[in-house]
Amino acid sequence: MISCQLSLYPIGAANYNEIIKEAVTVLDRAGVTYRVGSMSTVVEGDDDAVWQAVRSLFEAGAGRGLVVLVATFSNACPVDPR
C-alpha cells in the first residue's frame, strides 16, 4: 500500500478550479481512497491503483490544457484518518 500527496496546477487557465475538480473526479472510479484538501489531494491504496489513479488524474487535467502535477509518494505515511 502506498500514499501520494498531489497538487494539479492548470497553467494560464481562467477556470482552473473547474479543471482541478473535473480531474479529481477520476479518483471516484480508480479504486483508491482519497481526501481533497484546500491545497492538495492525498490518495491511498494498492500500489498499482495509486500509480494509475495519479496518471489518470494528470491525463484528465492535461486534456483541458497545460498543467503541472506535483506529487510525493510514500510507503510509510498512511492517510490521516480524519
Residue pairs with C-beta under 8 A, 6 or more apart in sequence:
1 44
1 45
1 46
1 47
1 75
1 78
2 44
2 45
2 47
2 50
2 73
2 74
2 75
3 42
3 43
3 44
3 50
3 73
3 74
3 75
3 77
3 78
3 79
4 42
4 43
4 44
4 50
4 54
4 71
4 72
4 73
4 74
5 40
5 41
5 42
5 43
5 71
5 72
6 40
6 41
6 42
6 43
6 54
6 57
6 69
6 70
6 71
6 72
7 39
7 40
7 41
7 69
7 70
7 71
8 19
8 20
8 23
8 24
8 57
8 58
8 61
8 67
8 68
8 69
9 16
9 67
9 68
9 69
9 70
10 16
10 19
10 20
10 61
10 64
10 65
10 66
10 67
11 65
11 66
11 67
11 68
12 65
12 66
13 19
13 64
13 65
13 66
19 61
19 64
19 65
19 67
20 61
22 60
22 61
22 64
23 57
23 58
23 60
23 61
23 64
24 34
24 36
24 41
24 57
25 60
26 53
26 56
26 57
26 60
27 34
27 41
27 43
27 53
27 56
27 57
30 43
30 45
30 49
30 52
30 53
30 56
31 45
31 46
31 49
31 53
32 43
32 44
32 45
32 46
32 49
32 50
32 53
33 43
33 44
33 45
33 79
34 41
34 42
34 43
34 44
34 53
35 41
35 42
35 79
35 80
35 82
42 79
42 80
43 50
43 53
43 54
44 50
44 78
44 79
45 53
50 73
54 69
54 71
57 69
58 67
58 69
61 67
61 69
